[in-house]
Amino acid sequence: MRITRARALGTCFGVRDAIDAALSSSISTDLTIVGQLVHNPQTVQKLHEAGVQMVDSIDDEIQTRNVMITAHGAPASLKQKLSDRGHIVYDATCPLVLRVHQAIRRLVAEGWHPVVIGQPDHVEVRGIVGDLDEYTVISSVDDLTQLEGRSRVGIVCQTTHRIRQAKEILEQIGHRFPTMEVEFIDTVCKPTKDRQEAVEELSLQVDVMIVVGGANSSNTLKLLKVCQENGITAHHIESQAQLEPEWFASADHVGITAGTSTPHEVIDQIHARLIQISKSGDLASE
């Protein structure tokens, strides 16, 4: 059985920088993170072990002086509330998420109705639209009825959205609303695009794909979706303990991909476990 890792996979720079900041010895023992810093269980455990506290929202009790905004970002109004309460606010928002915030503010200032292509209940999207008076979130072409009556729309994307789906939505907007003026800013981040393109390539070469990432990781679920659309058997796992030997009974070639919140050490553990599972004893890996 051969094992191949996707050419782009695992932790991106925005996630890495956020984790490093939270684990800094100067703040970690007196730090509360609002929400999950990243959607990865191993990283969350590591933060707990370092003494970092976590709450779901600013409405929960926060006992530490230092408070951190997650890599997914938050509205400016939320950061201001924390500051007004006397907390020192550390902003770990990924720079590519901040770019989305800046883009949508510009669109609003120029008079466009702001539209976000993404998941309405995702923390990143809530952060993008949190300070807007009005907005529309589109998750699929089924939501396009929300744009009826609009003459000028300015569109951005959740950074982890599938660019292919975003382009399909834009195409449908053109068909359904031919007189609508549209300004589109592609804010899907490059690490996300790289991982989506890499899994697209690899999933067409293997018998089975292992998709590694948190159960609630948006970008990981989209990697899984790519595999499924290509008709490849794919298994979404968070750790090597979830690998089942029977998945590979008839597999000659197994691929590994991982979301942008997945540490490379977790990927290494899964790769090593796959080697153990291989029945041939003559494993080639890349």
VOGUGU-586421 format. One line per field, with one value per residue (C-alpha): residue number from 1; residue in one letter; x, y negated, z negated. Coordinates in steps of 0.001 Angstrom, whole numbers. Layout:
N
i = (NUM,...) $
aa = (A,...) $
xx = (X,...) $
yy = (Y,...) $
zz = (Z,...) $
This chain:
286
i = (1,2,3,4,5,6,7,8,9,10,11,12,13,14,15,16,17,18,19,20,21,22,23,24,25,26,27,28,29,30,31,32,33,34,35,36,37,38,39,40,41,42,43,44,45,46,47,48,49,50,51,52,53,54,55,56,57,58,59,60,61,62,63,64,65,66,67,68,69,70,71,72,73,74,75,76,77,78,79,80,81,82,83,84,85,86,87,88,89,90,91,92,93,94,95,96,97,98,99,100,101,102,103,104,105,106,107,108,109,110,111,112,113,114,115,116,117,118,119,120,121,122,123,124,125,126,127,128,129,130,131,132,133,134,135,136,137,138,139,140,141,142,143,144,145,146,147,148,149,150,151,152,153,154,155,156,157,158,159,160,161,162,163,164,165,166,167,168,169,170,171,172,173,174,175,176,177,178,179,180,181,182,183,184,185,186,187,188,189,190,191,192,193,194,195,196,197,198,199,200,201,202,203,204,205,206,207,208,209,210,211,212,213,214,215,216,217,218,219,220,221,222,223,224,225,226,227,228,229,230,231,232,233,234,235,236,237,238,239,240,241,242,243,244,245,246,247,248,249,250,251,252,253,254,255,256,257,258,259,260,261,262,263,264,265,266,267,268,269,270,271,272,273,274,275,276,277,278,279,280,281,282,283,284,285,286) $
aa = (M,R,I,T,R,A,R,A,L,G,T,C,F,G,V,R,D,A,I,D,A,A,L,S,S,S,I,S,T,D,L,T,I,V,G,Q,L,V,H,N,P,Q,T,V,Q,K,L,H,E,A,G,V,Q,M,V,D,S,I,D,D,E,I,Q,T,R,N,V,M,I,T,A,H,G,A,P,A,S,L,K,Q,K,L,S,D,R,G,H,I,V,Y,D,A,T,C,P,L,V,L,R,V,H,Q,A,I,R,R,L,V,A,E,G,W,H,P,V,V,I,G,Q,P,D,H,V,E,V,R,G,I,V,G,D,L,D,E,Y,T,V,I,S,S,V,D,D,L,T,Q,L,E,G,R,S,R,V,G,I,V,C,Q,T,T,H,R,I,R,Q,A,K,E,I,L,E,Q,I,G,H,R,F,P,T,M,E,V,E,F,I,D,T,V,C,K,P,T,K,D,R,Q,E,A,V,E,E,L,S,L,Q,V,D,V,M,I,V,V,G,G,A,N,S,S,N,T,L,K,L,L,K,V,C,Q,E,N,G,I,T,A,H,H,I,E,S,Q,A,Q,L,E,P,E,W,F,A,S,A,D,H,V,G,I,T,A,G,T,S,T,P,H,E,V,I,D,Q,I,H,A,R,L,I,Q,I,S,K,S,G,D,L,A,S,E) $
xx = (0,1343,684,813,322,-1377,1177,-488,-2057,-2182,-1643,-1471,519,-2507,-3337,312,765,-2435,-1339,2141,661,-1706,1034,3408,4657,4031,231,-837,-1310,-3598,-5457,-9003,-9837,-13307,-14401,-12153,-8830,-8775,-11041,-8668,-9048,-5321,-4563,-7424,-6030,-2557,-3964,-5822,-2615,-809,-3382,-5338,-9038,-11800,-15327,-17982,-18814,-18092,-21340,-19625,-17584,-14018,-11642,-8339,-6832,-5822,-8427,-7721,-9795,-9570,-7995,-11516,-11900,-14608,-16509,-14698,-17585,-16880,-13211,-14211,-16560,-13747,-11425,-14074,-14328,-10655,-9234,-6070,-7233,-4941,-6191,-5135,-7315,-5696,-4442,-6383,-9601,-8809,-8544,-12193,-13238,-11406,-12906,-16493,-16042,-14801,-17760,-20213,-18453,-18811,-22543,-22703,-25098,-22700,-22958,-20886,-20676,-20256,-21940,-24216,-23616,-19828,-17804,-15781,-18897,-20445,-17305,-17368,-20976,-21150,-20731,-22906,-26357,-27576,-26081,-26894,-25176,-25401,-24432,-25746,-27687,-30860,-30323,-30242,-33887,-32567,-31006,-34264,-34788,-31102,-29461,-25828,-24210,-20622,-19569,-16810,-16210,-15616,-11906,-12453,-15231,-14839,-13900,-15633,-18945,-18443,-17966,-21133,-23075,-21680,-22652,-26204,-26449,-25596,-28289,-31044,-30334,-28914,-29288,-27733,-24407,-21946,-18536,-16812,-13672,-12170,-11263,-10928,-7449,-4523,-3829,-7456,-7224,-3913,-5366,-8533,-6532,-4121,-6867,-8624,-5480,-4666,-8196,-8151,-5041,-5871,-8299,-8988,-8529,-7966,-9119,-7671,-9150,-11544,-15104,-16331,-13592,-15222,-12234,-11670,-15277,-14832,-11795,-13976,-16629,-14113,-13252,-16902,-17719,-14871,-16397,-13478,-13996,-12946,-12828,-12787,-10840,-9331,-6593,-4775,-6852,-9856,-8202,-9843,-7703,-10658,-10856,-7693,-8265,-8348,-6510,-3330,-2932,-4042,-4004,-3787,-5032,-5645,-7373,-5615,-6132,-4482,-973,1648,2516,-1017,-560,2751,1049,-1638,931,2867,-287,-1125,2283,1531,-1860,-443,-649,1919,4948,6423,5023,6037,5276,5741) $
yy = (0,-3381,-6531,-10025,-13311,-16149,-18708,-21318,-20339,-21132,-24210,-27571,-30590,-32346,-29390,-28839,-32481,-32431,-29304,-30689,-33902,-32089,-29817,-32700,-32387,-36093,-35750,-32074,-31662,-34716,-34375,-33655,-32925,-33848,-30828,-28144,-29629,-27071,-24130,-21355,-19166,-18524,-22235,-22958,-20334,-21849,-25268,-23833,-22185,-25530,-27112,-28991,-29437,-29459,-30805,-30601,-34322,-37582,-37082,-34278,-35082,-36081,-36069,-36806,-40161,-39080,-38137,-36820,-37062,-33864,-33403,-33560,-37212,-39225,-42501,-45654,-46348,-43108,-44008,-47444,-45942,-43794,-46778,-48886,-46167,-46601,-43611,-43669,-42433,-40329,-40031,-36731,-37273,-35827,-38653,-37136,-37335,-40959,-41517,-40441,-42893,-45688,-44725,-44721,-48061,-49551,-48147,-49609,-52981,-52979,-52328,-48630,-46314,-43944,-40223,-37423,-34043,-31632,-29884,-32287,-30552,-30334,-32417,-34022,-35191,-36495,-38529,-39923,-41140,-41910,-45671,-46098,-47675,-45449,-42588,-39327,-35971,-33517,-29895,-28427,-29352,-28543,-31747,-34074,-35099,-37282,-39565,-40368,-44116,-44948,-47036,-47129,-44353,-44074,-40485,-38909,-35293,-33510,-32721,-28950,-28789,-26718,-29101,-26847,-27209,-30973,-31243,-29190,-31582,-34593,-33007,-32421,-36014,-37125,-34872,-35744,-39452,-40622,-44317,-44043,-45818,-43475,-44086,-40840,-40622,-37145,-36765,-32976,-32654,-31164,-28386,-27259,-27381,-25501,-22708,-22471,-22265,-19721,-17404,-17732,-16436,-13697,-12352,-11388,-9256,-7209,-4524,-6000,-9497,-10293,-13812,-15073,-17916,-18984,-17714,-21334,-22650,-24342,-24111,-20427,-19572,-21247,-19055,-16047,-17378,-17557,-13879,-12861,-14792,-12977,-9645,-8689,-6881,-9385,-9218,-12340,-11792,-13903,-11520,-8314,-6411,-6693,-4839,-1482,1196,2523,-778,209,3926,3519,197,-79,-3821,-5972,-9778,-12123,-15679,-17963,-21241,-24490,-23996,-20564,-20444,-18657,-16459,-15012,-14337,-12590,-10374,-9365,-8646,-6435,-4579,-3932,-2361,-51,850,1754,5497,5759,5005,3349,-133,-2928,-6397,-9920) $
zz = (0,1014,-1017,449,-1349,517,1700,-532,-3844,-7536,-9657,-7870,-9042,-10546,-12784,-13715,-14733,-16820,-18687,-19324,-20694,-23058,-24364,-25041,-28604,-29192,-28921,-28828,-32589,-32767,-29492,-28382,-24755,-23556,-21510,-20044,-19001,-16192,-15376,-16406,-19527,-20044,-20013,-22411,-24800,-24591,-25469,-28476,-29690,-29445,-31772,-29135,-29926,-27322,-27182,-24491,-24491,-26275,-28189,-30130,-33232,-32358,-35323,-33598,-32747,-29250,-26642,-23151,-19990,-17939,-14512,-13054,-14006,-15742,-15287,-16382,-18773,-20658,-21074,-22338,-24936,-26300,-26447,-28187,-30855,-31647,-29803,-27729,-24339,-22204,-18658,-17042,-13982,-10878,-8614,-5721,-7750,-8573,-4834,-4500,-7220,-5404,-2046,-3251,-5054,-1781,134,-2383,-2267,1524,1313,2148,306,-1523,-747,-2280,-570,-3465,-6383,-8308,-11654,-11328,-13796,-10998,-9176,-12398,-12916,-9371,-9564,-13292,-12915,-9806,-9879,-7051,-5074,-3313,-3807,-913,-1545,1735,4857,2917,929,3936,3458,623,3248,5030,5273,4838,7546,6332,4319,3098,2452,358,-699,-3964,-3760,-3938,-1352,1798,4578,7132,5292,4971,8740,9331,7091,8977,12285,11049,9820,13359,14826,12351,11962,15314,14476,11022,10561,8823,7268,6241,4109,3938,259,134,-1375,538,-2004,-1610,2195,2146,5,2090,5327,3844,2613,5972,7667,5151,4769,8447,7939,4836,3690,238,-1203,-4864,-5695,-8980,-10997,-13719,-13459,-13343,-11029,-8048,-5738,-6608,-5773,-2394,-1680,-2491,-107,2744,2247,2126,5295,7052,6022,3786,480,-2181,-5974,-8166,-11392,-14157,-15336,-14463,-17041,-14715,-11812,-11081,-9345,-7345,-5454,-3587,-2994,784,1122,3157,2749,-211,-278,-3253,-3410,-6387,-7145,-7973,-11720,-11823,-13375,-11300,-14274,-14090,-10374,-11141,-13728,-11257,-8558,-10979,-11978,-8318,-7889,-10814,-9348,-5969,-5516,-2755,-4914,-1845,-2013,290,-977,343) $
